[in-house]
Amino acid sequence: NYDFLNNCEDYIHHIGHMRHERYLIHYTYFTTDNSKSARELIYILCEVKADVPQQLEEMAMYSGGGGGRS
């Protein structure tokens, strides 16, 4: 399943199940349909010191919602 799940919480939960892998590389199709979650996803990626794709940063600049986690 490469589609972004309904929200960031579900996405984190899904990736958490894959932690037993030695090297975790997770590919997800994140489209403009998901743009409302862009800012929150960037926040999460920064927390774990993961690379943030430039396209995701651009999407966050133009999306209307998805502020930081509380």
Summary of the structure (lengths in Angstrom):
residues: 70
radius of gyration: 11.9
end to end distance: 27.8
largest distance: 36.5
contacts: 140
relative contact order: 0.19
helix: 49%
strand: 3%
